[in-house]
Amino acid sequence: MSWQIPTQIEQDIIAGKATYRTFQTGNGGQSILPVPANAYVVIFGYDFSPAGGGWHVIGNALNADNFIRNYTNSYIRVLETQQISFYTGTDFYPFIHHINVDASFAPYTTNAANPEANIVLQYQVLNSINNTPIARQIYITSSNDVTITHGLIGASPIASSNVIPVTNRTPRGLTYGGSGLTNTTQTDYGPVVSPQQFMQPSPKDYQDFGFGLLPNNADGQAFATPDSSRGLFPSADFLASLGYPPDAAGDYYLCLHYALYSKPIPEKQG
């Protein structure tokens, strides 16, 4: 996926009504894009270089089947799900990215001097994070400073599962309504004590369908909140905990592309 300057914003930039700007951040998980007084920004795209580049994990598998089923080391796996979110003071925009892993394996012998003496053929596995930049088109308008948060998602425990009934929004045959199949209806992201609780099909449906009372942090969107083990946590801290030395290749980077308008946001016409 790529991004491009929306036509109206491009025309405003050409006409001198707006200024094209970039905002480059990375390393630490928390950043703030300042917005001047009596002005507003429209963020229309970003380039995201995931954390975890510059290192790899080597492991051994007894056979190809074992490699296929367990091809990612637990350290690599944590880096495979990363979240970026934007908070404008009035609106919250989370984006979860699944990061590709470059995995390769090759047969090797346990006795290189005498291959025929090997009893079991083994495989050497190499895993590394593919930190090729990811481009995404977005459209976020704000007259306030924009808070940007990045982190890894360590876990997303399933808290409840239920069977979806037939309704006008979950018709039989076209959806899971009436299928009798059990669906995850609550997933907890974040601290054990007060996690962000993602309710499906929606918070209202969860209650209307008789699945139980809504928890305190019920939400209709999936996103993680800060926690070192079960939620969002800084990638630099995770890499440091593995003994990974500070290195630019391992950090994440995020470049925002936005238009700055030196005037208040126009009021909507009735």
Steps between C-alpha positions, in 0.01 A plus 500: 500500500618854431382849581453809287412862567120538480397717206346782707803518732736503201304789350515686834878452517546625142276799572695587814208425734691216670859387547622146445689371806654177629551384858762231560499307827621167633706331773284575805136402497347841576510809277293815456447693177458866603227701330532882517226712652226608258604232253420141417663203328373229270713185521444311177762224507791340678804281432565249778826307539430225757721434800724195511723539197870425501490174694384143449440182695653168402342178620497131422210274410502124487312489174327720247156446653620619838654804333174588325299478821752688715679720255498815717695533820308655793720813485430552132130430552462795739630733228250369244207710632559874540251778561502869412230728638412868475312703761380850410341590832157419356555190285709184520632312196676163555680308224625145558764364263597137457868502404640247256778265609766390258548133584728254327626154578754260360585140586825448681678204653595449860826337392647700214811281480294186449147583374409132461532459877209734570193328637261796467511764229456840663417845372650837579243777529569872449233755600521876459251787504429655162516871583432624148306829539120468490305784336144570613242756391313665788300819554522653847409863566596675822529851640664355813841346548491138375625229735668208322556167674689196373553165665498123479196290587609211718170314537128521430330253737153376410269586788171356372352307208135470396269387222365788288120502461306585184407870480434749222872588512626143536284304255524124470720371221674830426651550846572291811148571622324168562800292392547349843873566479668650804653845443734707711284780641739664747875543456706675767794717399717639774535483879340214691334740744345740248547381141354654188210262432410454134137390472352327195289529292470837681460610863126548450454163331706328768252614760187465285594141411510411871872430513532678835550845647744729325835538678633840604727548197275362228578625152397416145855530363800272541807678637752446776563716806836525680621200698837324504370146450144500367461828318692773329864546599794694351701312241831653616443366853421154365815487288709629793359222720640248251844654530470657158742797485361845410506509123312705242419188298291357783287805570166584341455817296185682401478784251170691487397693191262786571369837392519798737224759470576831675140569594229340717312198366212630283159447653276253321226659298153382595 
